[in-house]
Amino acid sequence: MSTTVDLRSDTVTQPTRAMREAMMAAPLGDDVFGDDPSVQALQERIAAITGKEAALFMASGTQSNLCAMLAHCGRGDEYIVGQNAHTYRYEGGGAAVLGSIQPQPLAQNAVGQMQLADIEAAIKPDDPHFARTRLLCLENTWNGHPMPESYLDQATAAARAHGLATHLDGARVFNAAVAAGGDPYAAVRRIVDRFDSVSVCFSKGLGAPVGSALCGSRELVDRALRWRKMLGGGMRQSGLLAAAAHHALDHHVHRLADDHALAQRLAQGLAGIPGLSIRSAQTNIVFVDVADGRGPDLLAHLAQDGVLATGLIGLRFVTHLDVDAQGIDRTIASVRAFFARGDAAQPAGQASRPDVY
């Protein structure tokens, strides 16, 4: 393990030795010509896991979500999305800028849910005055919260009743599946069955260095392939990266439970400290609110102790395969030392820019 405890995001993981060996052993081709066998094997596997007809390997979750929206919608169409959803807030406005697709952002509650009545009210009538409402986008997990399946049922049913397609930003859907208990592969299939398309990320909790996949119908994936090419996402011998993702599916899914346990360990270790409020520890993300504007000072103190976190909407700590119990205990000790010192109540400075994903 590194001497630095890096809890900024699960995107900071390094490929394991076994993953690197799998990458070096991968048979390769030219994926733009469609003949990279490692990419083909990954796409077939993740399509089977999600129960979709086809899948397309992408460079990033942002690219995968964008290609999904561009494949579902046309110019002058609209998608309904949460006000703080990643596809709306943190992906550069790509759907609007590149696809002329209008976002219709709606308010969300503390666990990321839009009110069903708000969703239905936002769907526009078929009238030339309005953008054409075509798509509902949801996200799972939401800031570490697995989205309740009852809510997914209701929201997607409401969309279908009005003729809308549905897309799931499933960047951490495997975390949601592991949290559900039982066979995580079966849980992923159950979660995404409700959706016309899903984006699955390999470079977060699963620990691959790069990559996501867009899964959906063959027709949708064929449209997305054209958009991926247009967006510069046609990678050549990308089987090196696909092999890492394939290794992650083989070896890093069940171990997500270890990340969840470490997040619980962190939350429990910070509980009861005056001036701290714990907001989430259901999967691998813990949010901590710090009273009296002391969050930036705490971040600086942690960094001096070799512990990295992010802060904007509270402090965020994310566990992953490169963090162990010793690192979590070191983090707890550093936070407690900060609040034990005499100057901890001094006003804080400017908050640091967060890693939003």
Buried (B, 14 or more C-beta within 10 A) or exposed (E): EEEBBBBBBBBBBEBBEEBBEBBEEBEBBBBBEEEBBBBBBBBEBBBEBBEBEBBBBBBBBBBBBBBBBBBBBEEEBBBBBBEBBBBBBEBEEBBBEBBBBBBBBBEBEEBBBBEEEEBBEBBBEEEEEEBBBBBBBBBBBBBBBBBEBEBBEBBBEBBBEEEBBBBBBBBBBBBBBBBBEEBBBEBBBBBBEBBBBBBBBBBBBBBBBBBBBBBBBEEBBEBBBEBBEEBEBBBEBBBBBBBBBBBBBEBBBEEBBBBBBBBBBBBEBBEEBEBBEBBBBBBBBBBBEBEEEBBBBBBEBBBEBBBBBBBEBBBBBBBBBBBBEEBBBBBBEBBEEBBEEEEBEEEBEEBBEBBBB
